[in-house]
Amino acid sequence: QQRRCTDSSIQLFNAHTTGVDALWCGTPMVTLPLEDFSARVAAGLVASVSRGQKATTIARNMQDYEQLLARLTSSHRKLRLLREDLDQARRMHNQNANDGESGSEFT
């Protein structure tokens, strides 16, 4: 059974295991990739899950980050659509894993 602990996860600098857990639970993650490797991990996780997530939750700069947060926190519909996208990606991963495919979307 899926449990949702929060509406969204805000990752400015990095996320590793916690980011994977958040995405797996269907929690959209907003992030701003910075210069060093650890600051780009969250963006890599988001991008590997879904194009929809990548297009709407990875900021290009601080102003874009703030605008993304404002849009998402003011729209339950947008958050719901992002959660549905994550749920679909998780189901595809599970189906691919059961079919013997790599299912790399969440790895």
Backbone as a chain_set.jsonl record, in Angstrom:
{"seq": "QQRRCTDSSIQLFNAHTTGVDALWCGTPMVTLPLEDFSARVAAGLVASVSRGQKATTIARNMQDYEQLLARLTSSHRKLRLLREDLDQARRMHNQNANDGESGSEFT", "coords": {"N": [[0.841, -1.178, 0.0], [0.512, 2.17, -0.843], [1.829, 5.014, 0.763], [1.401, 8.372, 1.527], [3.338, 10.924, 2.664], [3.724, 13.611, 2.49], [2.913, 16.566, 0.548], [4.739, 17.523, -1.342], [8.251, 17.382, -2.113], [10.941, 19.397, -1.368], [13.937, 20.044, -2.726], [16.692, 21.696, -2.585], [19.511, 21.543, -2.658], [20.491, 18.802, -2.657], [19.661, 15.313, -2.934], [19.571, 11.985, -2.063], [19.142, 8.864, -1.185], [16.824, 9.56, 0.221], [15.52, 11.104, -1.686], [14.951, 9.176, -3.669], [13.204, 7.572, -2.189], [11.123, 9.437, -1.73], [10.183, 9.944, -4.367], [9.422, 7.34, -5.096], [7.3, 6.948, -3.377], [5.46, 8.571, -4.542], [5.735, 11.292, -4.265], [6.12, 14.431, -5.5], [9.165, 16.082, -6.442], [10.811, 19.049, -6.146], [13.568, 20.68, -7.493], [16.795, 22.297, -7.702], [19.424, 22.033, -9.664], [22.832, 22.378, -8.936], [26.333, 23.313, -9.135], [28.219, 21.218, -8.218], [28.582, 17.587, -8.033], [26.979, 16.316, -5.982], [24.967, 18.144, -5.682], [23.511, 17.842, -7.933], [22.261, 15.42, -7.925], [19.531, 15.044, -7.116], [18.158, 16.211, -9.281], [18.941, 14.459, -11.288], [17.701, 12.114, -10.415], [14.979, 12.84, -10.606], [14.797, 13.371, -13.368], [15.28, 10.841, -14.402], [13.021, 9.411, -13.804], [10.697, 10.394, -15.126], [9.66, 12.191, -18.014], [7.707, 14.123, -17.714], [7.945, 14.873, -15.033], [10.532, 15.902, -15.082], [10.251, 18.121, -16.76], [8.664, 19.822, -15.257], [9.558, 20.107, -12.617], [12.278, 20.547, -12.258], [14.328, 23.156, -11.751], [15.819, 25.911, -13.546], [17.235, 28.054, -12.586], [17.551, 30.179, -9.641], [15.373, 31.977, -9.58], [13.535, 30.686, -11.291], [13.188, 28.381, -9.771], [11.855, 29.403, -7.489], [9.511, 30.286, -8.746], [8.472, 27.856, -9.721], [7.917, 26.562, -7.282], [5.97, 28.317, -6.26], [3.932, 28.028, -8.183], [3.297, 25.292, -7.922], [2.587, 25.017, -5.221], [0.309, 26.48, -5.138], [-1.532, 25.145, -6.597], [-3.52, 22.518, -6.395], [-4.319, 20.771, -8.34], [-2.145, 20.605, -10.175], [-0.212, 19.412, -8.513], [-1.529, 16.983, -8.039], [-1.557, 15.899, -10.639], [1.203, 15.557, -11.049], [1.713, 13.659, -9.037], [0.151, 11.54, -10.004], [1.555, 11.0, -12.348], [3.98, 10.071, -11.26], [3.006, 7.804, -9.93], [2.179, 6.273, -12.121], [4.669, 5.858, -13.388], [5.927, 4.329, -11.41], [4.277, 2.05, -11.398], [4.788, 1.117, -13.999], [7.489, 0.518, -13.723], [7.341, -1.577, -11.846], [5.889, -3.442, -13.35], [7.663, -3.87, -15.502], [9.804, -4.962, -14.059], [8.631, -7.33, -13.186], [8.277, -8.526, -15.63], [10.817, -9.141, -16.31], [12.413, -7.17, -17.377], [14.753, -4.405, -17.192], [13.799, -2.12, -15.826], [14.755, 0.493, -15.183], [13.818, 2.985, -14.425], [13.52, 3.729, -11.742], [15.988, 3.332, -10.63]], "CA": [[0.0, 0.0, 0.0], [1.283, 3.402, -0.945], [1.535, 6.019, 1.787], [1.893, 9.698, 1.175], [3.675, 11.648, 3.895], [3.763, 15.045, 2.232], [2.456, 16.932, -0.787], [5.879, 17.648, -2.241], [9.56, 17.423, -1.492], [11.719, 20.508, -1.895], [15.353, 19.701, -2.611], [17.48, 22.748, -3.213], [20.91, 21.204, -2.88], [20.728, 17.423, -3.06], [18.851, 14.244, -2.363], [20.039, 10.69, -2.52], [18.168, 7.844, -0.812], [15.566, 10.222, 0.575], [14.885, 11.485, -2.944], [14.385, 7.963, -4.266], [12.04, 7.212, -1.372], [10.044, 10.404, -1.981], [9.625, 9.688, -5.689], [8.78, 6.026, -5.064], [6.03, 7.114, -2.655], [4.581, 9.439, -5.297], [5.883, 12.669, -3.806], [6.894, 15.238, -6.447], [10.349, 16.683, -5.857], [11.268, 20.253, -6.833], [14.995, 20.791, -7.228], [17.631, 23.202, -8.477], [20.771, 21.467, -9.748], [23.916, 23.354, -8.844], [27.575, 22.964, -9.813], [28.904, 19.966, -7.893], [27.855, 16.337, -8.245], [25.943, 16.043, -4.981], [23.873, 19.089, -5.875], [22.77, 17.468, -9.133], [21.683, 14.086, -7.769], [18.066, 15.116, -7.106], [17.707, 16.452, -10.656], [19.126, 13.208, -12.015], [16.636, 11.186, -10.006], [13.722, 13.311, -11.191], [14.859, 13.198, -14.817], [15.259, 9.426, -14.763], [11.7, 8.844, -13.541], [9.664, 10.772, -16.081], [9.826, 13.472, -18.71], [6.76, 15.065, -17.126], [8.55, 15.385, -13.802], [11.705, 16.7, -15.449], [9.828, 19.384, -17.361], [7.917, 20.697, -14.356], [10.077, 20.196, -11.246], [13.711, 20.868, -12.217], [14.494, 24.581, -12.037], [17.023, 26.325, -14.272], [17.928, 29.049, -11.763], [16.831, 30.429, -8.394], [14.08, 32.609, -9.881], [12.694, 29.615, -11.813], [12.896, 27.523, -8.613], [10.825, 30.072, -6.698], [8.272, 30.284, -9.523], [7.956, 26.483, -9.693], [7.323, 26.335, -5.961], [4.733, 29.107, -6.152], [2.9, 27.399, -9.025], [2.886, 23.988, -7.391], [1.927, 25.136, -3.922], [-0.986, 27.137, -5.3], [-2.394, 24.354, -7.469], [-3.688, 21.108, -6.023], [-4.447, 20.018, -9.59], [-0.795, 20.334, -10.685], [0.4, 18.414, -7.633], [-2.2, 15.706, -8.289], [-1.066, 15.384, -11.914], [2.566, 15.076, -10.843], [1.621, 12.409, -8.27], [-0.352, 10.509, -10.909], [2.672, 10.668, -13.23], [4.892, 9.228, -10.486], [2.341, 6.514, -9.708], [2.248, 5.535, -13.384], [6.06, 5.437, -13.575], [6.181, 3.231, -10.463], [3.587, 0.853, -11.886], [5.543, 0.633, -15.161], [8.704, -0.087, -13.187], [6.975, -2.87, -11.26], [5.513, -4.345, -14.438], [8.891, -4.235, -16.198], [10.566, -5.855, -13.187], [7.955, -8.626, -13.215], [8.469, -9.071, -16.975], [12.236, -9.431, -16.484], [13.141, -6.03, -17.934], [15.586, -3.74, -16.187], [13.032, -1.197, -15.006], [15.721, 1.45, -14.652], [13.216, 4.27, -14.117], [13.667, 4.053, -10.329], [17.296, 2.893, -10.132]], "C": [[0.884, 1.238, 0.0], [0.856, 4.371, 0.142], [2.16, 7.328, 1.387], [2.113, 10.473, 2.464], [3.604, 13.152, 3.71], [3.278, 15.32, 0.823], [3.595, 17.013, -1.782], [7.162, 17.681, -1.431], [10.347, 18.537, -2.157], [13.187, 20.213, -1.643], [16.169, 20.763, -3.321], [18.88, 22.259, -3.563], [21.147, 19.757, -3.283], [19.703, 16.499, -2.434], [19.389, 12.938, -2.922], [18.956, 9.663, -2.199], [16.816, 8.452, -0.473], [14.804, 10.641, -0.678], [14.253, 10.301, -3.641], [13.132, 7.55, -3.504], [10.86, 8.141, -1.644], [9.383, 10.13, -3.326], [8.872, 8.364, -5.722], [7.418, 6.097, -4.378], [5.061, 8.024, -3.398], [4.628, 10.886, -4.867], [6.711, 13.46, -4.816], [8.046, 15.951, -5.744], [10.788, 17.867, -6.721], [12.733, 20.457, -6.48], [15.662, 21.801, -8.151], [19.038, 22.608, -8.522], [21.827, 22.566, -9.758], [25.18, 22.771, -9.465], [28.148, 21.576, -9.49], [27.972, 18.756, -8.004], [26.709, 16.147, -7.263], [24.743, 16.975, -5.138], [23.036, 18.762, -7.11], [22.071, 16.122, -9.019], [20.161, 14.126, -7.83], [17.525, 15.335, -8.512], [17.864, 15.193, -11.505], [18.063, 12.183, -11.679], [15.317, 11.564, -10.666], [13.706, 13.047, -12.693], [14.762, 11.733, -15.226], [13.887, 8.798, -14.592], [10.739, 9.139, -14.672], [9.975, 12.094, -16.74], [8.894, 14.53, -18.138], [7.302, 15.688, -15.857], [9.701, 16.324, -14.144], [11.295, 18.082, -15.949], [9.202, 20.34, -16.358], [8.507, 20.841, -12.96], [11.578, 20.438, -11.145], [13.881, 22.311, -12.669], [15.809, 24.851, -12.763], [17.871, 27.303, -13.475], [17.062, 29.335, -10.536], [15.461, 31.065, -8.641], [13.093, 31.558, -10.403], [12.265, 28.665, -10.689], [11.757, 28.106, -7.777], [9.483, 30.083, -7.428], [7.642, 28.888, -9.567], [7.267, 26.186, -8.369], [6.003, 27.074, -5.815], [3.61, 28.472, -6.97], [2.39, 26.105, -8.41], [2.165, 24.1, -6.058], [0.575, 25.828, -4.026], [-1.961, 26.317, -6.142], [-2.43, 22.891, -7.039], [-3.779, 20.232, -7.269], [-3.059, 19.649, -10.139], [-0.079, 19.292, -9.828], [-0.212, 17.032, -7.867], [-1.698, 15.084, -9.592], [0.368, 14.855, -11.796], [2.567, 13.76, -10.062], [1.143, 11.265, -9.16], [0.743, 10.055, -11.868], [3.671, 9.758, -12.51], [4.292, 7.848, -10.23], [2.407, 5.659, -10.972], [3.668, 5.026, -13.638], [6.406, 4.277, -12.644], [5.521, 1.94, -10.924], [4.31, 0.258, -13.086], [6.823, -0.059, -14.711], [8.4, -1.481, -12.634], [6.616, -3.88, -12.335], [6.755, -4.81, -15.197], [9.735, -5.195, -15.364], [9.95, -7.249, -13.185], [8.104, -9.308, -14.557], [9.923, -9.409, -17.262], [13.021, -8.316, -17.129], [13.863, -5.306, -16.817], [14.8, -2.816, -15.281], [13.884, -0.114, -14.387], [15.115, 2.784, -14.245], [13.439, 4.671, -12.659], [15.005, 3.57, -9.779], [18.371, 3.837, -10.57]], "O": [[1.863, 1.333, 0.74], [-0.335, 4.531, 0.41], [3.313, 7.379, 0.958], [1.189, 10.655, 3.257], [3.44, 13.889, 4.682], [3.235, 14.414, -0.009], [3.442, 16.618, -2.938], [7.161, 17.967, -0.234], [10.409, 18.607, -3.385], [13.63, 20.139, -0.496], [16.314, 20.72, -4.543], [19.379, 22.536, -4.653], [21.946, 19.509, -4.185], [18.976, 16.878, -1.515], [19.631, 12.817, -4.123], [17.941, 9.609, -2.895], [15.778, 7.908, -0.847], [13.578, 10.543, -0.723], [13.138, 10.404, -4.151], [12.115, 7.215, -4.111], [9.725, 7.682, -1.775], [8.156, 10.089, -3.416], [7.796, 8.278, -6.315], [6.49, 5.384, -4.76], [3.942, 8.233, -2.929], [3.671, 11.632, -5.076], [7.9, 13.182, -4.975], [7.918, 16.371, -4.594], [11.102, 17.695, -7.899], [13.104, 20.413, -5.308], [15.159, 22.115, -9.23], [19.767, 22.67, -7.532], [21.722, 23.549, -10.492], [25.099, 21.824, -10.247], [28.523, 20.839, -10.403], [26.749, 18.89, -8.061], [25.586, 15.849, -7.67], [23.627, 16.619, -4.762], [21.969, 19.343, -7.309], [21.353, 15.725, -9.937], [19.557, 13.315, -8.533], [16.536, 14.711, -8.897], [17.014, 14.898, -12.346], [17.58, 11.466, -12.555], [14.622, 10.711, -11.217], [12.713, 12.555, -13.228], [14.218, 11.42, -16.286], [13.615, 7.751, -15.179], [10.036, 8.241, -15.137], [10.493, 13.011, -16.102], [9.252, 15.706, -18.082], [7.141, 16.886, -15.626], [9.827, 17.405, -13.568], [11.916, 19.087, -15.604], [9.206, 21.551, -16.581], [7.996, 21.638, -12.174], [12.103, 20.526, -10.035], [13.614, 22.647, -13.822], [16.782, 24.113, -12.61], [19.085, 27.376, -13.665], [15.965, 28.793, -10.409], [14.491, 30.715, -7.969], [11.932, 31.548, -9.992], [11.124, 28.204, -10.659], [10.819, 27.401, -7.406], [8.436, 29.909, -6.804], [6.423, 28.753, -9.464], [6.17, 25.628, -8.338], [5.029, 26.52, -5.304], [2.472, 28.388, -6.508], [1.184, 25.857, -8.382], [1.225, 23.348, -5.798], [-0.223, 25.766, -3.09], [-3.091, 26.745, -6.375], [-1.494, 22.131, -7.287], [-3.359, 19.075, -7.248], [-2.832, 18.502, -10.524], [0.582, 18.397, -10.354], [0.502, 16.029, -7.891], [-1.442, 13.881, -9.648], [0.702, 13.823, -12.379], [3.331, 12.849, -10.382], [1.665, 10.153, -9.082], [0.853, 8.867, -12.171], [4.151, 8.783, -13.089], [4.994, 6.84, -10.307], [2.664, 4.457, -10.899], [3.848, 3.884, -14.06], [7.103, 3.345, -13.046], [6.121, 0.867, -10.854], [4.437, -0.962, -13.192], [7.198, -1.099, -15.253], [9.113, -2.442, -12.921], [6.995, -5.048, -12.244], [6.893, -5.995, -15.503], [10.316, -6.138, -15.901], [10.675, -8.244, -13.182], [8.065, -10.536, -14.633], [10.238, -9.912, -18.34], [14.206, -8.496, -17.41], [13.617, -5.56, -15.638], [15.092, -2.727, -14.088], [13.756, 0.174, -13.197], [15.841, 3.649, -13.756], [13.539, 5.864, -12.372], [15.141, 3.412, -8.566], [19.541, 3.633, -10.247]]}, "num_chains": 1, "name": "protein.A"}
